[in-house]
Amino acid sequence: MVSVVCLSALLSGGCGASWKGFRPIQASSDLPSFRYSQVKSDSSKEERTDSSNVPDLSIPQGREEGPSPDLSSDSPSDHYSVGAVLPLTGKYRAYGERVMKALLLVFQMRERHSPVTVELVIEDGGDDVEQTERALRALMGRSDVVGIIGPLFSKTALPSAEIAQEARIPIIVLSQNPGVSQVGDYVFQHGLTYLRQAEALADWAIDRGMKRFAVLYPADPYGTQLAEAFWNRIETRGGQIVGAESYAPAQTDFSEEIKALVGLNLALSRVGERKLLEQIRKKMGVEGVAVKEENLSPIVDFEAIYIPDYPQAVGQIAPYLSYYNVSNVLLLGSNGWNSPDLVRRGERHVENAVFIDGFSTQTDVSSARSFCTAYLSEFSLEDGSNGEPPGTLEAYAFEALQMMMEGIRIREVNSRESLRYYLSSQDRFPGLLGPIRVSGERDFFSPLVLLTVRDREIRQLALLP
């Protein structure tokens, strides 16, 4: 049967979810981690009834663990564990809980019976490097843990990768921070890096004949890194960035930046045109000779404008573009756009915009839609309604655990070293949107989804391999 042992407030109602097949239990300081097991089948036992398939979340008194396999060698075993380091306390708790749900869903969607017992052990990494390191070392200290998934964010990704490499235990980092996998041959990365998404969007635009672009971006790490990656790719592919402006992350008035992009800033540009218009107006006897910016037409010498930000800003920028008559320009966006808030805030001004992400609930791919349906069904809210749908982080965590478990299931993985080799050799592993390839630098490459807004709904435009 499938059994669960859980600690802390993770399933005690803290996330406001009533999970089908999971009963909340009280926190226990005596238990070191959250654990979920998929136990091997025993053909000698009677066929289970439907009710026995419900996981038993009770905490056994005086529970004793069986012997752990020695994963430092290639000796076969019927029991393996996969570890995960997630932020289950602190300011990133919501992300950790959502990823935890995706990991649990791997067990729910797979066959109940397996040739081996696979246990998921989740340690709380909190929101700082020190706690993440403690969680990581706790997992590495268990001889049955064959590999680790996580952490999720940039500031903990590199230190965790270095620790895992030194301990020679495979780790799949889910951070967007580029280059983490270069730490060593035990470090893998399944994350939508800024470089990959910006280059893929730039390639798509160039392949459709666009040549001239503008960039409007927030002066924060997210915006600047995406803007730089997009700019470099456009120029590498023979395109041209004809204008670029940055703005403060908390800014709400974008008039000056947009006027600068299209030559409406009278103090900085179009001096000759302004003087000529003033002379004409003077000869015509027009009252108030001075030319104001509304007397000039915008110079829109770009076909698309890239705005790597989130819906709150995009929903304000798009109407400004319309106000200054910046028309017939395609709006291009980053993964931060992939939210219903984009349409709610941007309304008609974001119609036909194109943006990119690593996953979307609006995809046409059947396996991805099945994942979304199962996620929403399995982890409904207390009132019976569906919660927030899964995103890229949840999808990538799901795929990472699936890949590890498949290696164990088909008996190609029986040690940490064999898991490293198995992950490195994956060329067409079936992912949610299509085949996943692990590169020579141990980066996961899965299809990206190109999205657009049609009739005020986000829809899939294309899949990019």
C-alpha positions as CSV (number, residue, x, y, z in Angstrom):
1,M,0.0,0.0,0.0
2,V,1.0,3.6,-0.2
3,S,1.9,5.2,3.1
4,V,2.7,8.7,4.2
5,V,4.4,10.1,7.2
6,C,4.3,13.9,7.6
7,L,5.6,16.5,9.9
8,S,5.2,20.2,10.6
9,A,2.2,22.3,9.6
10,L,2.5,21.3,6.0
11,L,-0.7,19.2,5.9
12,S,-2.3,20.6,9.0
13,G,-4.4,23.1,7.1
14,G,-1.7,25.7,6.7
15,C,-2.1,26.0,3.0
16,G,-5.9,26.0,3.1
17,A,-6.2,22.9,0.9
18,S,-8.3,19.7,1.4
19,W,-6.3,17.1,-0.5
20,K,-8.2,14.1,-1.7
21,G,-6.7,11.0,-0.3
22,F,-4.7,12.9,2.3
23,R,-5.8,13.5,5.8
24,P,-4.2,16.5,7.7
25,I,-2.2,15.5,10.7
26,Q,-0.8,17.5,13.6
27,A,2.7,18.7,13.6
28,S,5.3,16.7,15.4
29,S,8.7,18.0,16.4
30,D,9.9,14.4,16.7
31,L,9.7,13.7,13.0
32,P,12.5,15.0,10.9
33,S,10.9,15.2,7.5
34,F,7.9,14.7,5.2
35,R,7.9,11.3,3.6
36,Y,5.8,9.6,1.0
37,S,6.3,6.1,-0.1
38,Q,5.2,4.0,-3.2
39,V,5.7,0.5,-2.0
40,K,6.5,-2.5,-4.2
41,S,3.7,-4.9,-5.1
42,D,3.4,-8.2,-3.3
43,S,1.7,-10.8,-5.5
44,S,1.1,-13.1,-2.5
45,K,-1.3,-10.7,-0.9
46,E,-5.0,-10.5,-1.7
47,E,-6.3,-7.9,-4.2
48,R,-6.8,-4.6,-2.4
49,T,-10.2,-3.0,-2.2
50,D,-10.7,0.6,-3.4
51,S,-10.8,1.9,0.1
52,S,-7.3,0.4,0.9
53,N,-5.8,2.6,-1.8
54,V,-6.3,5.7,0.3
55,P,-2.9,6.6,1.8
56,D,-2.6,6.0,5.6
57,L,-1.4,9.3,7.1
58,S,-1.4,8.1,10.7
59,I,1.9,8.4,12.6
60,P,2.9,5.0,13.9
61,Q,4.1,5.0,17.5
62,G,7.6,3.9,17.9
63,R,8.1,3.5,14.1
64,E,11.2,1.7,13.2
65,E,12.8,2.1,9.8
66,G,14.1,-0.9,7.9
67,P,17.7,-1.2,6.8
68,S,18.8,1.4,4.2
69,P,20.6,0.2,1.1
70,D,24.2,1.1,0.5
71,L,23.9,3.5,-2.5
72,S,27.6,4.1,-2.7
73,S,27.9,0.8,-4.5
74,D,26.0,-0.8,-7.4
75,S,24.4,-3.4,-5.3
76,P,20.7,-3.9,-6.2
77,S,18.0,-3.0,-3.7
78,D,14.2,-3.1,-3.4
79,H,14.1,0.3,-1.5
80,Y,15.3,3.7,-2.7
81,S,14.5,7.2,-1.6
82,V,14.5,10.5,-3.5
83,G,15.1,13.7,-1.5
84,A,13.7,17.2,-2.0
85,V,14.7,20.5,-0.5
86,L,11.8,22.9,-0.5
87,P,11.0,26.2,1.2
88,L,8.2,25.0,3.5
89,T,8.6,27.9,6.0
90,G,9.4,31.5,5.5
91,K,8.4,34.0,2.8
92,Y,8.7,31.4,0.0
93,R,6.5,28.8,1.7
94,A,3.7,29.1,-0.9
95,Y,6.1,28.1,-3.7
96,G,7.4,25.2,-1.7
97,E,3.9,23.9,-1.0
98,R,2.9,24.1,-4.6
99,V,6.0,22.1,-5.7
100,M,5.4,19.6,-2.9
101,K,1.9,19.0,-4.4
102,A,3.4,18.4,-7.8
103,L,5.9,15.9,-6.4
104,L,3.1,14.0,-4.5
105,L,1.2,13.9,-7.8
106,V,3.9,11.8,-9.4
107,F,3.0,9.0,-7.0
108,Q,-0.7,9.5,-7.4
109,M,-0.5,9.4,-11.2
110,R,1.8,6.4,-11.4
111,E,0.8,2.8,-11.0
112,R,0.3,1.8,-7.4
113,H,2.4,-1.3,-7.8
114,S,6.1,-1.0,-8.5
115,P,9.0,-3.5,-8.7
116,V,10.7,-1.5,-5.9
117,T,9.8,0.7,-3.0
118,V,10.4,4.4,-3.7
119,E,10.2,6.9,-0.9
120,L,10.0,10.7,-1.2
121,V,11.7,12.5,1.7
122,I,11.2,16.3,1.8
123,E,13.3,18.6,4.0
124,D,12.4,22.2,4.7
125,G,15.0,24.5,3.3
126,G,13.3,27.6,4.6
127,D,14.3,30.9,2.8
128,D,18.0,31.1,3.6
129,V,21.2,29.5,2.6
130,E,22.0,28.1,6.1
131,Q,18.7,26.2,6.5
132,T,18.9,24.9,3.0
133,E,22.4,23.6,3.6
134,R,21.2,21.8,6.8
135,A,18.3,20.2,4.9
136,L,20.6,19.2,2.1
137,R,23.1,17.6,4.4
138,A,20.3,15.7,6.2
139,L,19.3,14.1,3.0
140,M,22.9,13.3,1.9
141,G,23.4,11.6,5.3
142,R,20.8,9.0,4.5
143,S,22.3,6.2,2.6
144,D,19.0,5.3,0.9
145,V,18.7,8.7,-0.8
146,V,19.8,8.2,-4.4
147,G,19.3,11.8,-5.6
148,I,17.9,15.2,-4.6
149,I,15.4,17.7,-6.2
150,G,15.8,21.4,-5.4
151,P,16.3,24.0,-4.2
152,L,14.1,26.4,-6.2
153,F,15.7,29.8,-6.1
154,S,18.9,31.5,-7.2
155,K,20.5,32.5,-3.9
156,T,20.5,28.9,-2.6
157,A,21.1,27.1,-5.9
158,L,24.8,27.6,-6.3
159,P,25.8,26.7,-2.7
160,S,23.6,23.6,-2.8
161,A,25.1,22.6,-6.1
162,E,28.6,22.9,-4.7
163,I,27.7,20.8,-1.6
164,A,26.0,18.1,-3.7
165,Q,29.0,17.9,-6.1
166,E,31.4,17.5,-3.3
167,A,29.3,14.7,-1.8
168,R,28.9,13.1,-5.3
169,I,25.1,12.9,-5.1
170,P,23.0,13.8,-8.1
171,I,20.9,17.0,-7.7
172,I,18.4,18.5,-10.0
173,V,18.2,22.2,-9.3
174,L,15.0,24.0,-10.3
175,S,16.4,27.5,-10.2
176,Q,16.3,30.0,-13.2
177,N,19.9,31.1,-12.3
178,P,22.0,30.1,-15.4
179,G,25.2,28.1,-15.2
180,V,24.4,26.2,-12.0
181,S,25.0,22.9,-13.7
182,Q,28.6,23.9,-14.6
183,V,29.5,23.3,-10.9
184,G,30.2,19.6,-11.8
185,D,29.0,16.3,-13.2
186,Y,26.6,15.6,-10.4
187,V,24.7,18.8,-10.8
188,F,21.7,19.0,-13.2
189,Q,19.3,21.9,-13.8
190,H,15.7,21.9,-14.9
191,G,14.7,25.6,-14.8
192,L,13.5,28.2,-17.3
193,T,16.7,30.3,-17.4
194,Y,16.5,33.9,-18.5
195,L,18.9,33.1,-21.4
196,R,16.9,30.3,-22.8
197,Q,13.5,32.0,-22.8
198,A,14.8,35.3,-24.2
199,E,16.7,33.6,-27.0
200,A,13.8,31.4,-27.9
201,L,11.5,34.4,-28.2
202,A,14.0,36.4,-30.2
203,D,14.5,33.5,-32.6
204,W,10.8,33.1,-33.1
205,A,10.5,36.8,-33.9
206,I,13.5,36.9,-36.3
207,D,12.2,33.7,-38.0
208,R,9.0,35.5,-38.8
209,G,10.8,38.3,-40.6
210,M,11.0,41.0,-37.9
211,K,14.2,43.0,-37.9
212,R,13.8,46.1,-35.8
213,F,12.9,46.0,-32.1
214,A,12.6,48.2,-29.0
215,V,13.2,47.1,-25.4
216,L,11.4,48.6,-22.4
217,Y,12.5,46.9,-19.1
218,P,12.6,47.3,-15.3
219,A,16.0,48.1,-13.8
220,D,16.0,45.0,-11.6
221,P,17.8,41.6,-12.1
222,Y,14.9,40.0,-13.8
223,G,14.4,42.8,-16.3
224,T,18.0,43.6,-17.0
225,Q,19.1,40.0,-17.5
226,L,16.2,39.2,-19.9
227,A,16.7,42.5,-21.8
228,E,20.4,41.8,-22.2
229,A,19.8,38.2,-23.4
230,F,17.1,39.3,-25.9
231,W,19.2,42.2,-27.2
232,N,22.3,39.9,-27.7
233,R,20.3,37.3,-29.5
234,I,18.5,39.8,-31.8
235,E,21.9,41.2,-32.9
236,T,23.4,37.8,-33.3
237,R,20.6,36.8,-35.6
238,G,21.0,40.0,-37.7
239,G,18.3,42.1,-36.2
240,Q,18.6,45.5,-34.6
241,I,17.6,47.1,-31.3
242,V,16.7,50.7,-32.3
243,G,15.6,51.9,-28.9
244,A,15.9,50.8,-25.3
245,E,14.7,52.4,-22.1
246,S,14.7,51.2,-18.5
247,Y,12.4,52.2,-15.6
248,A,12.4,51.8,-11.8
249,P,10.8,48.5,-10.6
250,A,8.0,50.3,-8.7
251,Q,7.3,52.9,-11.3
252,T,3.7,53.6,-12.4
253,D,4.1,56.5,-14.9
254,F,5.9,55.4,-18.1
255,S,5.2,58.4,-20.2
256,E,8.8,59.7,-20.3
257,E,10.3,56.3,-21.3
258,I,7.8,55.8,-24.1
259,K,8.2,59.4,-25.4
260,A,12.0,58.8,-25.5
261,L,11.5,55.5,-27.5
262,V,9.3,57.2,-30.2
263,G,10.9,60.7,-30.3
264,L,8.3,62.6,-28.4
265,N,10.7,63.9,-25.8
266,L,11.1,67.5,-27.1
267,A,14.1,68.2,-24.8
268,L,16.1,65.4,-26.2
269,S,15.1,64.8,-29.8
270,R,13.6,66.1,-33.1
271,V,15.0,69.7,-32.6
272,G,15.0,70.4,-36.4
273,E,11.5,69.2,-36.9
274,R,10.3,71.2,-34.0
275,K,11.9,74.4,-35.3
276,L,10.5,73.8,-38.7
277,L,7.0,73.4,-37.4
278,E,7.3,76.5,-35.2
279,Q,8.3,78.5,-38.3
280,I,5.3,77.3,-40.3
281,R,3.0,78.0,-37.4
282,K,4.4,81.5,-37.1
283,K,3.9,82.3,-40.8
284,M,0.3,81.0,-40.6
285,G,-0.3,83.2,-37.6
286,V,-1.1,80.4,-35.3
287,E,-1.6,81.5,-31.8
288,G,1.0,80.0,-29.4
289,V,3.9,79.4,-31.8
290,A,5.7,76.9,-29.5
291,V,5.3,73.3,-30.7
292,K,4.1,70.9,-28.0
293,E,4.7,67.2,-28.0
294,E,1.1,66.5,-29.0
295,N,1.8,68.3,-32.3
296,L,4.4,65.7,-33.2
297,S,3.7,62.2,-34.5
298,P,5.6,59.4,-32.9
299,I,8.5,57.9,-34.8
300,V,7.7,54.2,-34.6
301,D,10.7,52.6,-36.3
302,F,10.4,49.2,-34.7
303,E,8.1,46.3,-35.4
304,A,8.0,44.8,-31.9
305,I,8.7,45.9,-28.3
306,Y,10.0,43.5,-25.7
307,I,8.8,44.2,-22.1
308,P,10.3,41.6,-19.6
309,D,8.1,42.3,-16.6
310,Y,4.9,41.2,-14.8
311,P,1.2,42.0,-15.4
312,Q,1.1,44.9,-12.9
313,A,3.6,46.9,-15.0
314,V,2.6,45.6,-18.4
315,G,-1.1,46.4,-17.6
316,Q,0.0,50.1,-17.2
317,I,2.6,50.2,-20.0
318,A,0.3,48.9,-22.7
319,P,-2.3,51.7,-22.4
320,Y,0.5,54.3,-22.4
321,L,1.6,52.9,-25.8
322,S,-1.9,53.3,-27.1
323,Y,-2.2,56.8,-25.7
324,Y,1.0,57.9,-27.6
325,N,-0.2,56.3,-30.8
326,V,2.4,53.6,-30.8
327,S,0.3,51.3,-33.1
328,N,1.0,48.3,-35.3
329,V,3.7,47.1,-33.0
330,L,3.7,43.6,-31.6
331,L,4.1,43.4,-27.8
332,L,6.5,40.7,-26.7
333,G,6.8,39.4,-23.2
334,S,8.6,37.1,-20.8
335,N,7.3,34.2,-18.6
336,G,6.1,36.8,-16.0
337,W,3.2,37.7,-18.3
338,N,1.7,34.2,-18.0
339,S,-1.1,35.1,-15.6
340,P,-4.8,35.9,-15.8
341,D,-3.9,39.3,-14.4
342,L,-2.3,40.2,-17.8
343,V,-5.7,40.3,-19.5
344,R,-7.5,41.7,-16.4
345,R,-5.1,44.6,-16.2
346,G,-4.1,45.1,-19.9
347,E,-7.6,44.5,-21.4
348,R,-7.8,45.3,-25.1
349,H,-4.3,46.8,-25.1
350,V,-2.6,43.4,-24.8
351,E,-4.7,41.7,-27.5
352,N,-2.5,39.7,-29.8
353,A,0.6,40.1,-27.6
354,V,3.0,37.2,-27.7
355,F,5.0,35.9,-24.7
356,I,6.8,32.7,-23.6
357,D,6.9,30.3,-20.7
358,G,8.0,26.8,-19.8
359,F,4.5,25.5,-19.2
360,S,0.9,26.7,-19.4
361,T,-2.5,25.3,-18.5
362,Q,-3.7,26.6,-21.9
363,T,-1.6,24.1,-23.8
364,D,-3.1,21.7,-26.3
365,V,-0.8,18.8,-25.3
366,S,-2.8,16.0,-23.8
367,S,-0.2,14.9,-21.2
368,A,0.1,18.5,-19.9
369,R,-3.7,18.9,-19.7
370,S,-4.0,15.6,-17.8
371,F,-1.4,16.9,-15.3
372,C,-3.3,20.1,-14.9
373,T,-6.6,18.3,-14.4
374,A,-5.1,15.9,-11.9
375,Y,-3.3,18.7,-9.9
376,L,-6.5,20.7,-9.6
377,S,-8.6,17.7,-8.8
378,E,-6.2,16.2,-6.2
379,F,-5.5,19.4,-4.3
380,S,-8.9,21.2,-4.2
381,L,-9.6,24.0,-1.7
382,E,-11.6,23.5,1.5
383,D,-14.7,24.8,-0.2
384,G,-14.4,22.2,-2.9
385,S,-13.3,24.6,-5.6
386,N,-10.1,24.3,-7.6
387,G,-7.1,26.2,-6.4
388,E,-4.4,28.0,-8.4
389,P,-3.4,25.9,-11.4
390,P,0.2,24.5,-11.7
391,G,2.9,26.6,-13.4
392,T,6.3,26.0,-14.8
393,L,8.0,25.4,-11.4
394,E,5.5,22.7,-10.5
395,A,5.7,21.1,-14.0
396,Y,9.5,20.9,-13.9
397,A,9.5,19.4,-10.4
398,F,7.0,16.8,-11.6
399,E,9.2,15.9,-14.6
400,A,12.4,15.8,-12.5
401,L,10.9,13.3,-10.0
402,Q,9.3,11.3,-12.9
403,M,12.7,10.9,-14.5
404,M,14.4,9.7,-11.3
405,M,11.7,7.3,-10.5
406,E,11.6,5.8,-14.0
407,G,15.3,5.1,-13.8
408,I,14.7,3.3,-10.5
409,R,11.6,1.4,-11.9
410,I,13.4,0.0,-14.9
411,R,16.4,-1.0,-12.7
412,E,18.9,1.2,-14.5
413,V,19.4,3.1,-11.2
414,N,20.7,1.3,-8.2
415,S,23.3,3.8,-6.9
416,R,24.0,7.5,-6.9
417,E,26.6,7.0,-9.6
418,S,24.2,5.1,-11.8
419,L,21.5,7.8,-11.3
420,R,24.1,10.4,-12.5
421,Y,24.8,8.3,-15.6
422,Y,21.1,7.7,-16.2
423,L,20.2,11.4,-16.0
424,S,23.1,12.4,-18.2
425,S,22.0,9.9,-20.9
426,Q,18.5,11.1,-21.4
427,D,17.8,12.3,-24.9
428,R,14.0,12.0,-25.4
429,F,12.5,11.4,-22.0
430,P,8.7,11.9,-22.2
431,G,7.9,15.2,-20.6
432,L,4.6,17.1,-20.1
433,L,5.0,19.2,-23.3
434,G,7.2,16.8,-25.3
435,P,10.6,15.1,-25.2
436,I,13.2,16.3,-22.7
437,R,16.8,16.3,-23.6
438,V,19.6,16.6,-21.1
439,S,22.5,18.4,-22.6
440,G,26.2,17.7,-22.2
441,E,26.3,20.5,-19.6
442,R,23.5,18.6,-17.7
443,D,20.8,21.2,-18.5
444,F,17.3,20.0,-19.2
445,F,15.8,21.1,-22.5
446,S,12.1,20.7,-22.8
447,P,9.7,22.4,-25.3
448,L,8.7,26.0,-24.4
449,V,5.2,27.2,-25.0
450,L,4.5,30.4,-26.9
451,L,1.3,32.1,-25.8
452,T,-0.9,34.9,-27.1
453,V,-4.0,36.8,-26.1
454,R,-7.1,36.3,-28.3
455,D,-10.5,37.6,-27.4
456,R,-9.2,38.5,-23.9
457,E,-8.1,34.9,-23.2
458,I,-4.6,33.5,-23.0
459,R,-4.1,30.8,-25.6
460,Q,-1.3,28.6,-26.9
461,L,0.2,29.9,-30.1
462,A,2.9,27.4,-30.7
463,L,5.4,24.9,-29.0
464,L,9.0,25.7,-29.4
465,P,11.3,22.6,-29.3
